[in-house]
Amino acid sequence: MTSILSAPYFHDEQAAYDFIEGRIWANGRVCPKCGVIGESGKLNGKSTRIGVYKCYACRKPFTVKVGTVFESSHIPMRLWLQAIFLIASSKKGISTNQLQRTLGITIKAAWFLTHRIREAMKDGSVDMFGVDGGAVEVDETFIGRDFRKKPKGEKRGRGFYHKSKVVSLVDRSTGRARSIVVDRLRAKTLYPILNANIAREARLMTDEASYYQTIGKMFAQHGWTLHGQGNYVNRKDNTIHTNTVEGFFSIFKRGMKGIYQHCNHNHLHRYVTEFDFRYNNRAANGVDDVQRAEILLRGVVGKRLTYRTVAC
Ligand SMILES: [Zn+2]
């Protein structure tokens, strides 16, 4: 068996471009400027960079990077592929410092890579959790420090106002998680999240927090445990618990502490995306390291940037 790391696209720039082009242009080379398919040719001048094509329709040059997460990056494509594989195959994620050392790039380049790759981890799915009438667990956790101004009316005494807040939903049947960074924990904030992500047929599982009580009435069932009294499984019905989402949070917190020691509140949503991705594509869900890298790569090539710049 040969090592995956010996694949040519990890070492040879032309092979790396061929690999990415084969995926992005599987149905023909598309000019990103005018949209014409299959009417372009490779530029082969001595000083021409690898991967530059010229469109015969609009006469503009372009590369496969335009409109993708690779856009306006000077990092070699083979290093992008190495980074994607490293990030996807490490169980707990990989720090920017580690990536910088392993790939031999600057810390700034490592930051750019990891943030863009995280962008590709967003699965963008909008399907509802709990459509099968199964249990959906919802819980919140506090992490790091939120140095922004304290929201008006937030009580000091609660002790959490200065921390960032993450609400996570776990569909117990599919084993998938979806997490959202929120500014405040209250019914008004949580309602739209639960409303948009959880099917009415679902059995909602939470703790006893008051903000879930009214929202809970929207669903087929609302079960809760009395965490305040130290009960983590409902005494009358042992399917009522939030242990799955608690398990997700313990991975999330360990990862955030161990790898990403300091995370600015404004970047937290990116890390949350990464932990959702890792959790949803974990071994227990039938995804191995190579498959996870493949899924991430599909996210990378399938993700069009929401902003457009003309650089290629
Ligand atoms: Zn064109």
py3Dmol code that shows the C-alpha trace and the ligand (Angstrom):
import py3Dmol

protein = """\
ATOM      1  CA  MET A   1       0.000   0.000   0.000  1.00  0.00           C
ATOM      2  CA  THR A   2       1.398   3.384  -0.958  1.00  0.00           C
ATOM      3  CA  SER A   3       1.173   6.385   1.292  1.00  0.00           C
ATOM      4  CA  ILE A   4      -1.467   8.925   0.381  1.00  0.00           C
ATOM      5  CA  LEU A   5       1.206  11.561   0.939  1.00  0.00           C
ATOM      6  CA  SER A   6       3.139  10.284  -2.064  1.00  0.00           C
ATOM      7  CA  ALA A   7       0.387  11.435  -4.436  1.00  0.00           C
ATOM      8  CA  PRO A   8       1.937  13.743  -7.099  1.00  0.00           C
ATOM      9  CA  TYR A   9      -0.558  16.565  -6.470  1.00  0.00           C
ATOM     10  CA  PHE A  10       0.993  17.091  -3.039  1.00  0.00           C
ATOM     11  CA  HIS A  11       4.434  17.746  -4.545  1.00  0.00           C
ATOM     12  CA  ASP A  12       4.167  18.873  -8.142  1.00  0.00           C
ATOM     13  CA  GLU A  13       2.491  22.188  -8.946  1.00  0.00           C
ATOM     14  CA  GLN A  14       1.245  21.161 -12.380  1.00  0.00           C
ATOM     15  CA  ALA A  15      -0.174  17.922 -10.950  1.00  0.00           C
ATOM     16  CA  ALA A  16      -1.874  19.923  -8.189  1.00  0.00           C
ATOM     17  CA  TYR A  17      -3.512  22.195 -10.785  1.00  0.00           C
ATOM     18  CA  ASP A  18      -4.535  19.189 -12.894  1.00  0.00           C
ATOM     19  CA  PHE A  19      -6.127  17.631  -9.835  1.00  0.00           C
ATOM     20  CA  ILE A  20      -8.147  20.737  -8.912  1.00  0.00           C
ATOM     21  CA  GLU A  21      -9.061  21.543 -12.524  1.00  0.00           C
ATOM     22  CA  GLY A  22     -10.317  17.998 -12.998  1.00  0.00           C
ATOM     23  CA  ARG A  23     -12.758  18.584 -10.173  1.00  0.00           C
ATOM     24  CA  ILE A  24     -13.878  22.151 -10.736  1.00  0.00           C
ATOM     25  CA  TRP A  25     -14.128  21.756 -14.496  1.00  0.00           C
ATOM     26  CA  ALA A  26     -15.406  18.191 -14.595  1.00  0.00           C
ATOM     27  CA  ASN A  27     -17.969  19.253 -17.230  1.00  0.00           C
ATOM     28  CA  GLY A  28     -15.704  21.462 -19.312  1.00  0.00           C
ATOM     29  CA  ARG A  29     -13.532  24.492 -18.670  1.00  0.00           C
ATOM     30  CA  VAL A  30     -15.726  27.459 -17.784  1.00  0.00           C
ATOM     31  CA  CYS A  31     -14.530  31.027 -18.289  1.00  0.00           C
ATOM     32  CA  PRO A  32     -15.311  32.721 -14.977  1.00  0.00           C
ATOM     33  CA  LYS A  33     -15.440  36.113 -16.685  1.00  0.00           C
ATOM     34  CA  CYS A  34     -18.037  35.474 -19.404  1.00  0.00           C
ATOM     35  CA  GLY A  35     -19.337  31.998 -18.552  1.00  0.00           C
ATOM     36  CA  VAL A  36     -18.551  30.413 -21.929  1.00  0.00           C
ATOM     37  CA  ILE A  37     -17.675  26.710 -21.634  1.00  0.00           C
ATOM     38  CA  GLY A  38     -14.931  24.928 -23.573  1.00  0.00           C
ATOM     39  CA  GLU A  39     -13.658  27.871 -25.608  1.00  0.00           C
ATOM     40  CA  SER A  40     -10.330  28.537 -24.033  1.00  0.00           C
ATOM     41  CA  GLY A  41      -6.755  27.448 -24.433  1.00  0.00           C
ATOM     42  CA  LYS A  42      -3.726  27.095 -22.265  1.00  0.00           C
ATOM     43  CA  LEU A  43      -1.264  29.954 -22.279  1.00  0.00           C
ATOM     44  CA  ASN A  44       2.127  28.422 -22.846  1.00  0.00           C
ATOM     45  CA  GLY A  45       4.528  31.354 -22.976  1.00  0.00           C
ATOM     46  CA  LYS A  46       7.854  31.009 -21.206  1.00  0.00           C
ATOM     47  CA  SER A  47       6.873  33.444 -18.462  1.00  0.00           C
ATOM     48  CA  THR A  48       3.311  32.202 -18.140  1.00  0.00           C
ATOM     49  CA  ARG A  49       2.329  30.883 -14.766  1.00  0.00           C
ATOM     50  CA  ILE A  50       0.982  27.377 -14.376  1.00  0.00           C
ATOM     51  CA  GLY A  51      -2.761  27.098 -14.809  1.00  0.00           C
ATOM     52  CA  VAL A  52      -3.412  30.243 -16.869  1.00  0.00           C
ATOM     53  CA  TYR A  53      -5.924  29.931 -19.723  1.00  0.00           C
ATOM     54  CA  LYS A  54      -7.162  32.422 -22.234  1.00  0.00           C
ATOM     55  CA  CYS A  55     -10.830  32.646 -23.148  1.00  0.00           C
ATOM     56  CA  TYR A  56     -11.379  32.894 -26.933  1.00  0.00           C
ATOM     57  CA  ALA A  57     -14.807  34.436 -26.401  1.00  0.00           C
ATOM     58  CA  CYS A  58     -13.958  37.371 -24.129  1.00  0.00           C
ATOM     59  CA  ARG A  59     -10.169  37.246 -24.658  1.00  0.00           C
ATOM     60  CA  LYS A  60      -9.472  37.435 -20.913  1.00  0.00           C
ATOM     61  CA  PRO A  61      -7.015  35.215 -19.072  1.00  0.00           C
ATOM     62  CA  PHE A  62      -8.180  33.184 -16.082  1.00  0.00           C
ATOM     63  CA  THR A  63      -7.206  30.338 -13.775  1.00  0.00           C
ATOM     64  CA  VAL A  64      -9.178  27.695 -11.915  1.00  0.00           C
ATOM     65  CA  LYS A  65      -8.759  29.770  -8.741  1.00  0.00           C
ATOM     66  CA  VAL A  66     -11.159  32.518  -9.753  1.00  0.00           C
ATOM     67  CA  GLY A  67     -14.289  32.465  -7.616  1.00  0.00           C
ATOM     68  CA  THR A  68     -13.041  29.689  -5.350  1.00  0.00           C
ATOM     69  CA  VAL A  69     -11.450  29.710  -1.899  1.00  0.00           C
ATOM     70  CA  PHE A  70      -8.072  29.732  -3.713  1.00  0.00           C
ATOM     71  CA  GLU A  71      -8.740  33.132  -5.210  1.00  0.00           C
ATOM     72  CA  SER A  72      -6.182  35.908  -4.683  1.00  0.00           C
ATOM     73  CA  SER A  73      -3.846  33.514  -2.914  1.00  0.00           C
ATOM     74  CA  HIS A  74      -0.170  33.226  -3.814  1.00  0.00           C
ATOM     75  CA  ILE A  75       0.234  30.018  -1.862  1.00  0.00           C
ATOM     76  CA  PRO A  76       1.212  27.156  -4.195  1.00  0.00           C
ATOM     77  CA  MET A  77      -1.671  24.838  -5.038  1.00  0.00           C
ATOM     78  CA  ARG A  78       0.230  21.775  -3.792  1.00  0.00           C
ATOM     79  CA  LEU A  79       0.465  23.391  -0.346  1.00  0.00           C
ATOM     80  CA  TRP A  80      -3.265  24.098  -0.385  1.00  0.00           C
ATOM     81  CA  LEU A  81      -3.832  20.406  -1.030  1.00  0.00           C
ATOM     82  CA  GLN A  82      -1.415  19.419   1.747  1.00  0.00           C
ATOM     83  CA  ALA A  83      -3.171  21.795   4.155  1.00  0.00           C
ATOM     84  CA  ILE A  84      -6.605  20.471   3.245  1.00  0.00           C
ATOM     85  CA  PHE A  85      -5.460  16.909   3.824  1.00  0.00           C
ATOM     86  CA  LEU A  86      -3.719  17.723   7.125  1.00  0.00           C
ATOM     87  CA  ILE A  87      -6.691  19.648   8.486  1.00  0.00           C
ATOM     88  CA  ALA A  88      -9.196  17.017   7.421  1.00  0.00           C
ATOM     89  CA  SER A  89      -7.250  14.044   8.692  1.00  0.00           C
ATOM     90  CA  SER A  90      -6.331  15.343  12.135  1.00  0.00           C
ATOM     91  CA  LYS A  91      -8.928  14.346  14.671  1.00  0.00           C
ATOM     92  CA  LYS A  92      -8.871  17.505  16.746  1.00  0.00           C
ATOM     93  CA  GLY A  93      -7.852  20.067  14.215  1.00  0.00           C
ATOM     94  CA  ILE A  94      -4.508  21.656  13.619  1.00  0.00           C
ATOM     95  CA  SER A  95      -3.220  24.965  14.915  1.00  0.00           C
ATOM     96  CA  THR A  96      -2.027  27.755  12.680  1.00  0.00           C
ATOM     97  CA  ASN A  97       1.436  27.462  14.254  1.00  0.00           C
ATOM     98  CA  GLN A  98       1.618  23.764  13.524  1.00  0.00           C
ATOM     99  CA  LEU A  99       0.544  24.300   9.948  1.00  0.00           C
ATOM    100  CA  GLN A 100       3.104  27.054   9.521  1.00  0.00           C
ATOM    101  CA  ARG A 101       5.889  24.756  10.727  1.00  0.00           C
ATOM    102  CA  THR A 102       4.761  21.682   8.808  1.00  0.00           C
ATOM    103  CA  LEU A 103       4.273  23.455   5.483  1.00  0.00           C
ATOM    104  CA  GLY A 104       7.144  25.897   5.880  1.00  0.00           C
ATOM    105  CA  ILE A 105       4.995  28.949   5.189  1.00  0.00           C
ATOM    106  CA  THR A 106       4.542  32.253   7.017  1.00  0.00           C
ATOM    107  CA  ILE A 107       2.119  32.552   9.909  1.00  0.00           C
ATOM    108  CA  LYS A 108       0.064  34.987   7.834  1.00  0.00           C
ATOM    109  CA  ALA A 109      -0.212  32.479   5.000  1.00  0.00           C
ATOM    110  CA  ALA A 110      -1.168  29.766   7.493  1.00  0.00           C
ATOM    111  CA  TRP A 111      -3.952  31.987   8.867  1.00  0.00           C
ATOM    112  CA  PHE A 112      -5.238  32.673   5.397  1.00  0.00           C
ATOM    113  CA  LEU A 113      -5.239  28.978   4.509  1.00  0.00           C
ATOM    114  CA  THR A 114      -7.002  27.791   7.628  1.00  0.00           C
ATOM    115  CA  HIS A 115      -9.698  30.450   7.513  1.00  0.00           C
ATOM    116  CA  ARG A 116     -10.418  29.792   3.855  1.00  0.00           C
ATOM    117  CA  ILE A 117     -10.479  26.034   4.430  1.00  0.00           C
ATOM    118  CA  ARG A 118     -12.888  26.519   7.331  1.00  0.00           C
ATOM    119  CA  GLU A 119     -15.074  28.470   4.951  1.00  0.00           C
ATOM    120  CA  ALA A 120     -15.236  25.324   2.816  1.00  0.00           C
ATOM    121  CA  MET A 121     -16.365  23.290   5.826  1.00  0.00           C
ATOM    122  CA  LYS A 122     -19.733  25.029   5.918  1.00  0.00           C
ATOM    123  CA  ASP A 123     -22.045  22.418   4.517  1.00  0.00           C
ATOM    124  CA  GLY A 124     -24.720  25.013   3.905  1.00  0.00           C
ATOM    125  CA  SER A 125     -27.416  22.433   4.503  1.00  0.00           C
ATOM    126  CA  VAL A 126     -30.755  23.795   5.598  1.00  0.00           C
ATOM    127  CA  ASP A 127     -32.520  20.482   6.178  1.00  0.00           C
ATOM    128  CA  MET A 128     -34.469  20.208   9.410  1.00  0.00           C
ATOM    129  CA  PHE A 129     -33.268  18.138  12.329  1.00  0.00           C
ATOM    130  CA  GLY A 130     -35.706  15.613  13.785  1.00  0.00           C
ATOM    131  CA  VAL A 131     -37.815  15.066  10.637  1.00  0.00           C
ATOM    132  CA  ASP A 132     -38.138  11.392  11.569  1.00  0.00           C
ATOM    133  CA  GLY A 133     -39.821  12.355  14.838  1.00  0.00           C
ATOM    134  CA  GLY A 134     -36.643  11.515  16.732  1.00  0.00           C
ATOM    135  CA  ALA A 135     -34.900  13.355  19.511  1.00  0.00           C
ATOM    136  CA  VAL A 136     -33.095  16.633  18.912  1.00  0.00           C
ATOM    137  CA  GLU A 137     -30.964  17.801  21.806  1.00  0.00           C
ATOM    138  CA  VAL A 138     -30.329  21.499  22.307  1.00  0.00           C
ATOM    139  CA  ASP A 139     -27.917  23.011  24.777  1.00  0.00           C
ATOM    140  CA  GLU A 140     -25.620  25.966  25.145  1.00  0.00           C
ATOM    141  CA  THR A 141     -22.069  26.399  26.256  1.00  0.00           C
ATOM    142  CA  PHE A 142     -19.862  29.312  27.266  1.00  0.00           C
ATOM    143  CA  ILE A 143     -16.409  29.733  25.915  1.00  0.00           C
ATOM    144  CA  GLY A 144     -13.539  32.224  25.948  1.00  0.00           C
ATOM    145  CA  ARG A 145     -14.244  35.828  26.583  1.00  0.00           C
ATOM    146  CA  ASP A 146     -16.456  38.177  24.712  1.00  0.00           C
ATOM    147  CA  PHE A 147     -14.754  41.532  25.103  1.00  0.00           C
ATOM    148  CA  ARG A 148     -17.429  43.447  23.293  1.00  0.00           C
ATOM    149  CA  LYS A 149     -19.669  45.771  25.228  1.00  0.00           C
ATOM    150  CA  LYS A 150     -22.077  44.041  27.564  1.00  0.00           C
ATOM    151  CA  PRO A 151     -25.575  43.997  26.056  1.00  0.00           C
ATOM    152  CA  LYS A 152     -28.010  46.343  27.748  1.00  0.00           C
ATOM    153  CA  GLY A 153     -30.025  44.725  30.460  1.00  0.00           C
ATOM    154  CA  GLU A 154     -27.770  41.662  30.771  1.00  0.00           C
ATOM    155  CA  LYS A 155     -27.432  40.873  34.444  1.00  0.00           C
ATOM    156  CA  ARG A 156     -23.941  40.943  35.827  1.00  0.00           C
ATOM    157  CA  GLY A 157     -24.714  38.371  38.455  1.00  0.00           C
ATOM    158  CA  ARG A 158     -25.187  35.561  35.948  1.00  0.00           C
ATOM    159  CA  GLY A 159     -21.459  35.281  35.510  1.00  0.00           C
ATOM    160  CA  PHE A 160     -21.580  34.407  31.840  1.00  0.00           C
ATOM    161  CA  TYR A 161     -22.194  37.745  30.217  1.00  0.00           C
ATOM    162  CA  HIS A 162     -18.499  38.168  29.455  1.00  0.00           C
ATOM    163  CA  LYS A 163     -18.206  34.808  27.748  1.00  0.00           C
ATOM    164  CA  SER A 164     -19.089  33.895  24.191  1.00  0.00           C
ATOM    165  CA  LYS A 165     -22.166  31.715  23.862  1.00  0.00           C
ATOM    166  CA  VAL A 166     -22.681  28.832  21.500  1.00  0.00           C
ATOM    167  CA  VAL A 167     -25.974  26.999  21.008  1.00  0.00           C
ATOM    168  CA  SER A 168     -25.716  23.513  19.531  1.00  0.00           C
ATOM    169  CA  LEU A 169     -28.352  21.171  18.171  1.00  0.00           C
ATOM    170  CA  VAL A 170     -27.718  17.454  17.806  1.00  0.00           C
ATOM    171  CA  ASP A 171     -30.035  15.162  15.864  1.00  0.00           C
ATOM    172  CA  ARG A 172     -29.765  11.905  17.751  1.00  0.00           C
ATOM    173  CA  SER A 173     -30.900   9.769  14.783  1.00  0.00           C
ATOM    174  CA  THR A 174     -28.412  11.111  12.230  1.00  0.00           C
ATOM    175  CA  GLY A 175     -25.655  11.935  14.712  1.00  0.00           C
ATOM    176  CA  ARG A 176     -25.234  15.391  13.192  1.00  0.00           C
ATOM    177  CA  ALA A 177     -24.594  18.653  14.988  1.00  0.00           C
ATOM    178  CA  ARG A 178     -25.284  22.254  14.018  1.00  0.00           C
ATOM    179  CA  SER A 179     -23.942  25.122  16.123  1.00  0.00           C
ATOM    180  CA  ILE A 180     -24.610  28.821  16.198  1.00  0.00           C
ATOM    181  CA  VAL A 181     -22.806  31.622  18.055  1.00  0.00           C
ATOM    182  CA  VAL A 182     -25.348  33.834  19.811  1.00  0.00           C
ATOM    183  CA  ASP A 183     -25.106  37.171  21.577  1.00  0.00           C
ATOM    184  CA  ARG A 184     -27.553  36.399  24.322  1.00  0.00           C
ATOM    185  CA  LEU A 185     -29.398  33.438  25.739  1.00  0.00           C
ATOM    186  CA  ARG A 186     -33.065  34.185  25.850  1.00  0.00           C
ATOM    187  CA  ALA A 187     -36.252  32.996  24.205  1.00  0.00           C
ATOM    188  CA  LYS A 188     -36.198  35.791  21.634  1.00  0.00           C
ATOM    189  CA  THR A 189     -32.753  34.708  20.390  1.00  0.00           C
ATOM    190  CA  LEU A 190     -33.362  30.968  20.561  1.00  0.00           C
ATOM    191  CA  TYR A 191     -36.804  30.896  18.969  1.00  0.00           C
ATOM    192  CA  PRO A 192     -35.689  31.689  15.383  1.00  0.00           C
ATOM    193  CA  ILE A 193     -32.847  29.165  15.641  1.00  0.00           C
ATOM    194  CA  LEU A 194     -35.046  26.303  16.813  1.00  0.00           C
ATOM    195  CA  ASN A 195     -37.828  27.320  14.462  1.00  0.00           C
ATOM    196  CA  ALA A 196     -35.544  27.253  11.412  1.00  0.00           C
ATOM    197  CA  ASN A 197     -33.641  24.071  12.232  1.00  0.00           C
ATOM    198  CA  ILE A 198     -35.938  21.650  14.046  1.00  0.00           C
ATOM    199  CA  ALA A 199     -38.980  19.926  12.546  1.00  0.00           C
ATOM    200  CA  ARG A 200     -42.288  20.166  14.392  1.00  0.00           C
ATOM    201  CA  GLU A 201     -42.404  16.333  14.594  1.00  0.00           C
ATOM    202  CA  ALA A 202     -39.217  16.272  16.653  1.00  0.00           C
ATOM    203  CA  ARG A 203     -38.892  15.449  20.329  1.00  0.00           C
ATOM    204  CA  LEU A 204     -37.010  18.418  21.777  1.00  0.00           C
ATOM    205  CA  MET A 205     -34.568  17.652  24.601  1.00  0.00           C
ATOM    206  CA  THR A 206     -33.179  20.453  26.746  1.00  0.00           C
ATOM    207  CA  ASP A 207     -32.370  21.268  30.329  1.00  0.00           C
ATOM    208  CA  GLU A 208     -34.812  23.135  32.522  1.00  0.00           C
ATOM    209  CA  ALA A 209     -33.744  26.648  31.406  1.00  0.00           C
ATOM    210  CA  SER A 210     -36.780  28.897  31.287  1.00  0.00           C
ATOM    211  CA  TYR A 211     -36.149  30.123  27.733  1.00  0.00           C
ATOM    212  CA  TYR A 212     -36.928  26.662  26.356  1.00  0.00           C
ATOM    213  CA  GLN A 213     -40.278  26.306  28.060  1.00  0.00           C
ATOM    214  CA  THR A 214     -42.451  28.282  25.650  1.00  0.00           C
ATOM    215  CA  ILE A 215     -40.439  27.349  22.562  1.00  0.00           C
ATOM    216  CA  GLY A 216     -40.751  23.686  23.527  1.00  0.00           C
ATOM    217  CA  LYS A 217     -44.496  23.776  22.938  1.00  0.00           C
ATOM    218  CA  MET A 218     -43.878  24.059  19.173  1.00  0.00           C
ATOM    219  CA  PHE A 219     -42.666  20.475  19.002  1.00  0.00           C
ATOM    220  CA  ALA A 220     -44.261  17.044  19.258  1.00  0.00           C
ATOM    221  CA  GLN A 221     -42.701  16.643  22.670  1.00  0.00           C
ATOM    222  CA  HIS A 222     -40.460  18.648  24.929  1.00  0.00           C
ATOM    223  CA  GLY A 223     -38.532  16.697  27.511  1.00  0.00           C
ATOM    224  CA  TRP A 224     -36.096  18.229  29.943  1.00  0.00           C
ATOM    225  CA  THR A 225     -33.839  17.265  32.779  1.00  0.00           C
ATOM    226  CA  LEU A 226     -33.221  19.146  35.985  1.00  0.00           C
ATOM    227  CA  HIS A 227     -29.517  19.905  35.657  1.00  0.00           C
ATOM    228  CA  GLY A 228     -29.793  22.281  38.577  1.00  0.00           C
ATOM    229  CA  GLN A 229     -30.655  19.296  40.765  1.00  0.00           C
ATOM    230  CA  GLY A 230     -27.913  17.146  39.298  1.00  0.00           C
ATOM    231  CA  ASN A 231     -30.226  14.999  37.175  1.00  0.00           C
ATOM    232  CA  TYR A 232     -28.831  14.332  33.721  1.00  0.00           C
ATOM    233  CA  VAL A 233     -31.371  11.750  32.641  1.00  0.00           C
ATOM    234  CA  ASN A 234     -35.094  12.163  33.192  1.00  0.00           C
ATOM    235  CA  ARG A 235     -36.229   9.739  35.895  1.00  0.00           C
ATOM    236  CA  LYS A 236     -39.505   8.779  34.255  1.00  0.00           C
ATOM    237  CA  ASP A 237     -38.164   8.430  30.696  1.00  0.00           C
ATOM    238  CA  ASN A 238     -34.511   7.639  30.170  1.00  0.00           C
ATOM    239  CA  THR A 239     -34.602   8.773  26.524  1.00  0.00           C
ATOM    240  CA  ILE A 240     -34.983  12.317  27.844  1.00  0.00           C
ATOM    241  CA  HIS A 241     -31.472  13.695  28.224  1.00  0.00           C
ATOM    242  CA  THR A 242     -28.948  16.001  26.586  1.00  0.00           C
ATOM    243  CA  ASN A 243     -25.934  13.726  26.964  1.00  0.00           C
ATOM    244  CA  THR A 244     -25.192  13.634  23.217  1.00  0.00           C
ATOM    245  CA  VAL A 245     -24.903  17.386  22.873  1.00  0.00           C
ATOM    246  CA  GLU A 246     -22.916  17.502  26.136  1.00  0.00           C
ATOM    247  CA  GLY A 247     -20.522  15.018  24.524  1.00  0.00           C
ATOM    248  CA  PHE A 248     -20.224  17.287  21.498  1.00  0.00           C
ATOM    249  CA  PHE A 249     -19.410  20.236  23.778  1.00  0.00           C
ATOM    250  CA  SER A 250     -16.711  18.293  25.585  1.00  0.00           C
ATOM    251  CA  ILE A 251     -14.932  17.624  22.251  1.00  0.00           C
ATOM    252  CA  PHE A 252     -15.436  21.248  21.258  1.00  0.00           C
ATOM    253  CA  LYS A 253     -14.040  22.608  24.528  1.00  0.00           C
ATOM    254  CA  ARG A 254     -11.078  20.262  24.594  1.00  0.00           C
ATOM    255  CA  GLY A 255     -10.271  21.201  21.022  1.00  0.00           C
ATOM    256  CA  MET A 256     -10.630  24.915  21.622  1.00  0.00           C
ATOM    257  CA  LYS A 257      -8.421  24.744  24.698  1.00  0.00           C
ATOM    258  CA  GLY A 258      -5.763  22.470  23.293  1.00  0.00           C
ATOM    259  CA  ILE A 259      -5.376  23.755  19.769  1.00  0.00           C
ATOM    260  CA  TYR A 260      -6.911  27.174  19.539  1.00  0.00           C
ATOM    261  CA  GLN A 261      -5.894  28.725  22.810  1.00  0.00           C
ATOM    262  CA  HIS A 262      -7.106  32.194  22.142  1.00  0.00           C
ATOM    263  CA  CYS A 263      -9.983  32.847  19.900  1.00  0.00           C
ATOM    264  CA  ASN A 264     -11.438  36.227  19.257  1.00  0.00           C
ATOM    265  CA  HIS A 265     -15.232  36.312  19.539  1.00  0.00           C
ATOM    266  CA  ASN A 266     -15.462  37.571  15.972  1.00  0.00           C
ATOM    267  CA  HIS A 267     -13.742  34.432  14.666  1.00  0.00           C
ATOM    268  CA  LEU A 268     -15.587  31.982  16.888  1.00  0.00           C
ATOM    269  CA  HIS A 269     -18.213  31.112  14.269  1.00  0.00           C
ATOM    270  CA  ARG A 270     -15.428  29.772  12.023  1.00  0.00           C
ATOM    271  CA  TYR A 271     -14.158  27.389  14.691  1.00  0.00           C
ATOM    272  CA  VAL A 272     -17.714  26.337  15.448  1.00  0.00           C
ATOM    273  CA  THR A 273     -18.114  25.465  11.767  1.00  0.00           C
ATOM    274  CA  GLU A 274     -14.951  23.373  11.929  1.00  0.00           C
ATOM    275  CA  PHE A 275     -16.123  21.418  14.966  1.00  0.00           C
ATOM    276  CA  ASP A 276     -19.515  20.777  13.394  1.00  0.00           C
ATOM    277  CA  PHE A 277     -17.759  19.524  10.259  1.00  0.00           C
ATOM    278  CA  ARG A 278     -15.469  17.215  12.195  1.00  0.00           C
ATOM    279  CA  TYR A 279     -18.310  15.874  14.301  1.00  0.00           C
ATOM    280  CA  ASN A 280     -20.621  15.287  11.338  1.00  0.00           C
ATOM    281  CA  ASN A 281     -17.885  13.533   9.387  1.00  0.00           C
ATOM    282  CA  ARG A 282     -16.466  11.430  12.207  1.00  0.00           C
ATOM    283  CA  ALA A 283     -15.639   7.735  12.248  1.00  0.00           C
ATOM    284  CA  ALA A 284     -18.799   6.909  14.195  1.00  0.00           C
ATOM    285  CA  ASN A 285     -20.777   8.367  11.288  1.00  0.00           C
ATOM    286  CA  GLY A 286     -18.858   6.074   8.932  1.00  0.00           C
ATOM    287  CA  VAL A 287     -16.313   8.585   7.595  1.00  0.00           C
ATOM    288  CA  ASP A 288     -12.582   7.803   7.665  1.00  0.00           C
ATOM    289  CA  ASP A 289      -9.678  10.271   7.307  1.00  0.00           C
ATOM    290  CA  VAL A 290      -9.320   9.960   3.556  1.00  0.00           C
ATOM    291  CA  GLN A 291     -13.077  10.277   3.026  1.00  0.00           C
ATOM    292  CA  ARG A 292     -13.136  13.325   5.296  1.00  0.00           C
ATOM    293  CA  ALA A 293     -10.404  14.939   3.187  1.00  0.00           C
ATOM    294  CA  GLU A 294     -12.413  14.078   0.075  1.00  0.00           C
ATOM    295  CA  ILE A 295     -15.572  15.653   1.529  1.00  0.00           C
ATOM    296  CA  LEU A 296     -13.625  18.769   2.480  1.00  0.00           C
ATOM    297  CA  LEU A 297     -12.135  18.989  -0.982  1.00  0.00           C
ATOM    298  CA  ARG A 298     -15.613  18.786  -2.454  1.00  0.00           C
ATOM    299  CA  GLY A 299     -16.543  21.681  -0.165  1.00  0.00           C
ATOM    300  CA  VAL A 300     -13.512  23.603  -1.364  1.00  0.00           C
ATOM    301  CA  VAL A 301     -14.196  23.182  -5.057  1.00  0.00           C
ATOM    302  CA  GLY A 302     -17.936  23.513  -4.710  1.00  0.00           C
ATOM    303  CA  LYS A 303     -17.814  26.686  -2.658  1.00  0.00           C
ATOM    304  CA  ARG A 304     -18.075  29.834  -4.684  1.00  0.00           C
ATOM    305  CA  LEU A 305     -16.928  32.875  -2.809  1.00  0.00           C
ATOM    306  CA  THR A 306     -19.665  35.255  -1.866  1.00  0.00           C
ATOM    307  CA  TYR A 307     -17.540  38.215  -2.884  1.00  0.00           C
ATOM    308  CA  ARG A 308     -15.881  38.627  -6.237  1.00  0.00           C
ATOM    309  CA  THR A 309     -12.515  40.070  -7.048  1.00  0.00           C
ATOM    310  CA  VAL A 310     -10.958  40.048 -10.473  1.00  0.00           C
ATOM    311  CA  ALA A 311      -7.501  38.806  -9.526  1.00  0.00           C
ATOM    312  CA  CYS A 312      -6.437  35.438 -10.837  1.00  0.00           C
TER     313      CYS A 312
END
"""
ligand_1 = """\
1
ZN
Zn -14.583 34.483 -21.349
"""
view = py3Dmol.view(width=600, height=400)
view.addModel(protein, "pdb")
view.setStyle({"model": 0}, {"cartoon": {"style": "trace"}})
view.addModel(ligand_1, "xyz")
view.setStyle({"model": 1}, {"stick": {}})
view.zoomTo()
view.show()
